[in-house]
Each structure stands twice: as C-alpha cells, then as structure tokens.
C-alpha cells in the first residue's frame, strides 16, 4: 500500500511548502494526496485550475490519487454562518 499525505495550502505563509515540493515527497505509485485550501471560503479559478486540474493531472499521471476538498462555497452551512455574521454585525455596529 502506498503512502498517504496531506497538503495544506497556506498562501499567507512564506514558509509553507509549495504543492510541487510536497509532490516530490510522494514519488511511489499508489500514493494518495489529500489537498485542502483553508484560506479560501469559496473556490476561485486559481484554486480550481492550479489544484484540481493541473496538480491532479500531474499527480494522477504518475499513478497516484489526489483528493481535493472543496471549499464551503454555497453550501447551506456556509450561507447560514454568513447570515449569522451579518446579523450580529448589524446589531452591534453603530449607524453612521
């Protein structure tokens, strides 16, 4: 059985490993990679293209499996959380 790795993308940190650097650590066929982009609450074109298309193609062309965890996007739980935040902010902010 191959290795399983977790790639946590953190564009806010200069010390964070790049996706390609992490891929180099998992050269065995059959390895699995679980990718999460926590800095985004919604998937953007860069995320979808760079990770879910380019990175997936490169990784899977080597016989490995990549699983990308989608952002919250328009899920019911994300919309509910945003509604609550707006309501709380509206109740606590002074009118200008």
MODELLER restraints for C-alpha pairs under 7 A, 6 or more apart:
rsr = mdl.restraints
at = mdl.atoms
rsr.add(forms.Gaussian(group=physical.xy_distance, feature=features.Distance(at['CA:1:A'], at['CA:30:A']), mean=6.86, stdev=0.5))
rsr.add(forms.Gaussian(group=physical.xy_distance, feature=features.Distance(at['CA:2:A'], at['CA:28:A']), mean=6.60, stdev=0.5))
rsr.add(forms.Gaussian(group=physical.xy_distance, feature=features.Distance(at['CA:2:A'], at['CA:29:A']), mean=6.81, stdev=0.5))
rsr.add(forms.Gaussian(group=physical.xy_distance, feature=features.Distance(at['CA:2:A'], at['CA:30:A']), mean=4.86, stdev=0.5))
rsr.add(forms.Gaussian(group=physical.xy_distance, feature=features.Distance(at['CA:2:A'], at['CA:31:A']), mean=4.38, stdev=0.5))
rsr.add(forms.Gaussian(group=physical.xy_distance, feature=features.Distance(at['CA:3:A'], at['CA:31:A']), mean=4.76, stdev=0.5))
rsr.add(forms.Gaussian(group=physical.xy_distance, feature=features.Distance(at['CA:3:A'], at['CA:32:A']), mean=6.30, stdev=0.5))
rsr.add(forms.Gaussian(group=physical.xy_distance, feature=features.Distance(at['CA:4:A'], at['CA:31:A']), mean=5.80, stdev=0.5))
rsr.add(forms.Gaussian(group=physical.xy_distance, feature=features.Distance(at['CA:4:A'], at['CA:32:A']), mean=4.73, stdev=0.5))
rsr.add(forms.Gaussian(group=physical.xy_distance, feature=features.Distance(at['CA:4:A'], at['CA:33:A']), mean=5.90, stdev=0.5))
rsr.add(forms.Gaussian(group=physical.xy_distance, feature=features.Distance(at['CA:5:A'], at['CA:32:A']), mean=6.37, stdev=0.5))
rsr.add(forms.Gaussian(group=physical.xy_distance, feature=features.Distance(at['CA:5:A'], at['CA:33:A']), mean=5.02, stdev=0.5))
rsr.add(forms.Gaussian(group=physical.xy_distance, feature=features.Distance(at['CA:5:A'], at['CA:34:A']), mean=6.37, stdev=0.5))
rsr.add(forms.Gaussian(group=physical.xy_distance, feature=features.Distance(at['CA:6:A'], at['CA:33:A']), mean=5.83, stdev=0.5))
rsr.add(forms.Gaussian(group=physical.xy_distance, feature=features.Distance(at['CA:6:A'], at['CA:34:A']), mean=4.95, stdev=0.5))
rsr.add(forms.Gaussian(group=physical.xy_distance, feature=features.Distance(at['CA:6:A'], at['CA:35:A']), mean=6.18, stdev=0.5))
rsr.add(forms.Gaussian(group=physical.xy_distance, feature=features.Distance(at['CA:7:A'], at['CA:22:A']), mean=6.95, stdev=0.5))
rsr.add(forms.Gaussian(group=physical.xy_distance, feature=features.Distance(at['CA:7:A'], at['CA:33:A']), mean=7.00, stdev=0.5))
rsr.add(forms.Gaussian(group=physical.xy_distance, feature=features.Distance(at['CA:7:A'], at['CA:34:A']), mean=6.20, stdev=0.5))
rsr.add(forms.Gaussian(group=physical.xy_distance, feature=features.Distance(at['CA:7:A'], at['CA:35:A']), mean=4.96, stdev=0.5))
rsr.add(forms.Gaussian(group=physical.xy_distance, feature=features.Distance(at['CA:7:A'], at['CA:36:A']), mean=6.54, stdev=0.5))
rsr.add(forms.Gaussian(group=physical.xy_distance, feature=features.Distance(at['CA:8:A'], at['CA:35:A']), mean=6.29, stdev=0.5))
rsr.add(forms.Gaussian(group=physical.xy_distance, feature=features.Distance(at['CA:8:A'], at['CA:36:A']), mean=5.41, stdev=0.5))
rsr.add(forms.Gaussian(group=physical.xy_distance, feature=features.Distance(at['CA:8:A'], at['CA:37:A']), mean=6.30, stdev=0.5))
rsr.add(forms.Gaussian(group=physical.xy_distance, feature=features.Distance(at['CA:9:A'], at['CA:36:A']), mean=6.39, stdev=0.5))
rsr.add(forms.Gaussian(group=physical.xy_distance, feature=features.Distance(at['CA:9:A'], at['CA:37:A']), mean=5.05, stdev=0.5))
rsr.add(forms.Gaussian(group=physical.xy_distance, feature=features.Distance(at['CA:10:A'], at['CA:16:A']), mean=6.04, stdev=0.5))
rsr.add(forms.Gaussian(group=physical.xy_distance, feature=features.Distance(at['CA:10:A'], at['CA:37:A']), mean=6.95, stdev=0.5))
rsr.add(forms.Gaussian(group=physical.xy_distance, feature=features.Distance(at['CA:10:A'], at['CA:39:A']), mean=6.45, stdev=0.5))
rsr.add(forms.Gaussian(group=physical.xy_distance, feature=features.Distance(at['CA:29:A'], at['CA:62:A']), mean=6.56, stdev=0.5))
rsr.add(forms.Gaussian(group=physical.xy_distance, feature=features.Distance(at['CA:29:A'], at['CA:63:A']), mean=5.25, stdev=0.5))
rsr.add(forms.Gaussian(group=physical.xy_distance, feature=features.Distance(at['CA:29:A'], at['CA:64:A']), mean=5.53, stdev=0.5))
rsr.add(forms.Gaussian(group=physical.xy_distance, feature=features.Distance(at['CA:30:A'], at['CA:63:A']), mean=6.01, stdev=0.5))
rsr.add(forms.Gaussian(group=physical.xy_distance, feature=features.Distance(at['CA:30:A'], at['CA:64:A']), mean=4.78, stdev=0.5))
rsr.add(forms.Gaussian(group=physical.xy_distance, feature=features.Distance(at['CA:30:A'], at['CA:65:A']), mean=6.92, stdev=0.5))
rsr.add(forms.Gaussian(group=physical.xy_distance, feature=features.Distance(at['CA:31:A'], at['CA:64:A']), mean=5.04, stdev=0.5))
rsr.add(forms.Gaussian(group=physical.xy_distance, feature=features.Distance(at['CA:31:A'], at['CA:65:A']), mean=6.38, stdev=0.5))
rsr.add(forms.Gaussian(group=physical.xy_distance, feature=features.Distance(at['CA:32:A'], at['CA:64:A']), mean=5.86, stdev=0.5))
rsr.add(forms.Gaussian(group=physical.xy_distance, feature=features.Distance(at['CA:32:A'], at['CA:65:A']), mean=4.68, stdev=0.5))
rsr.add(forms.Gaussian(group=physical.xy_distance, feature=features.Distance(at['CA:32:A'], at['CA:66:A']), mean=5.77, stdev=0.5))
rsr.add(forms.Gaussian(group=physical.xy_distance, feature=features.Distance(at['CA:33:A'], at['CA:65:A']), mean=6.21, stdev=0.5))
rsr.add(forms.Gaussian(group=physical.xy_distance, feature=features.Distance(at['CA:33:A'], at['CA:66:A']), mean=4.69, stdev=0.5))
rsr.add(forms.Gaussian(group=physical.xy_distance, feature=features.Distance(at['CA:33:A'], at['CA:67:A']), mean=6.14, stdev=0.5))
rsr.add(forms.Gaussian(group=physical.xy_distance, feature=features.Distance(at['CA:34:A'], at['CA:66:A']), mean=5.95, stdev=0.5))
rsr.add(forms.Gaussian(group=physical.xy_distance, feature=features.Distance(at['CA:34:A'], at['CA:67:A']), mean=4.81, stdev=0.5))
rsr.add(forms.Gaussian(group=physical.xy_distance, feature=features.Distance(at['CA:34:A'], at['CA:68:A']), mean=6.02, stdev=0.5))
rsr.add(forms.Gaussian(group=physical.xy_distance, feature=features.Distance(at['CA:35:A'], at['CA:67:A']), mean=6.07, stdev=0.5))
rsr.add(forms.Gaussian(group=physical.xy_distance, feature=features.Distance(at['CA:35:A'], at['CA:68:A']), mean=4.73, stdev=0.5))
rsr.add(forms.Gaussian(group=physical.xy_distance, feature=features.Distance(at['CA:35:A'], at['CA:69:A']), mean=6.10, stdev=0.5))
rsr.add(forms.Gaussian(group=physical.xy_distance, feature=features.Distance(at['CA:36:A'], at['CA:68:A']), mean=6.23, stdev=0.5))
rsr.add(forms.Gaussian(group=physical.xy_distance, feature=features.Distance(at['CA:36:A'], at['CA:69:A']), mean=5.29, stdev=0.5))
rsr.add(forms.Gaussian(group=physical.xy_distance, feature=features.Distance(at['CA:40:A'], at['CA:71:A']), mean=6.62, stdev=0.5))
rsr.add(forms.Gaussian(group=physical.xy_distance, feature=features.Distance(at['CA:41:A'], at['CA:71:A']), mean=5.56, stdev=0.5))
rsr.add(forms.Gaussian(group=physical.xy_distance, feature=features.Distance(at['CA:41:A'], at['CA:72:A']), mean=5.59, stdev=0.5))
rsr.add(forms.Gaussian(group=physical.xy_distance, feature=features.Distance(at['CA:41:A'], at['CA:73:A']), mean=6.28, stdev=0.5))
rsr.add(forms.Gaussian(group=physical.xy_distance, feature=features.Distance(at['CA:42:A'], at['CA:71:A']), mean=5.10, stdev=0.5))
rsr.add(forms.Gaussian(group=physical.xy_distance, feature=features.Distance(at['CA:42:A'], at['CA:72:A']), mean=5.79, stdev=0.5))
rsr.add(forms.Gaussian(group=physical.xy_distance, feature=features.Distance(at['CA:42:A'], at['CA:73:A']), mean=4.30, stdev=0.5))
rsr.add(forms.Gaussian(group=physical.xy_distance, feature=features.Distance(at['CA:43:A'], at['CA:70:A']), mean=6.91, stdev=0.5))
rsr.add(forms.Gaussian(group=physical.xy_distance, feature=features.Distance(at['CA:43:A'], at['CA:71:A']), mean=5.55, stdev=0.5))
rsr.add(forms.Gaussian(group=physical.xy_distance, feature=features.Distance(at['CA:43:A'], at['CA:73:A']), mean=6.46, stdev=0.5))
rsr.add(forms.Gaussian(group=physical.xy_distance, feature=features.Distance(at['CA:52:A'], at['CA:68:A']), mean=6.48, stdev=0.5))
rsr.add(forms.Gaussian(group=physical.xy_distance, feature=features.Distance(at['CA:56:A'], at['CA:66:A']), mean=5.96, stdev=0.5))
rsr.add(forms.Gaussian(group=physical.xy_distance, feature=features.Distance(at['CA:59:A'], at['CA:65:A']), mean=6.87, stdev=0.5))
rsr.add(forms.Gaussian(group=physical.xy_distance, feature=features.Distance(at['CA:59:A'], at['CA:66:A']), mean=6.77, stdev=0.5))
rsr.add(forms.Gaussian(group=physical.xy_distance, feature=features.Distance(at['CA:60:A'], at['CA:66:A']), mean=6.80, stdev=0.5))
rsr.add(forms.Gaussian(group=physical.xy_distance, feature=features.Distance(at['CA:72:A'], at['CA:78:A']), mean=5.91, stdev=0.5))
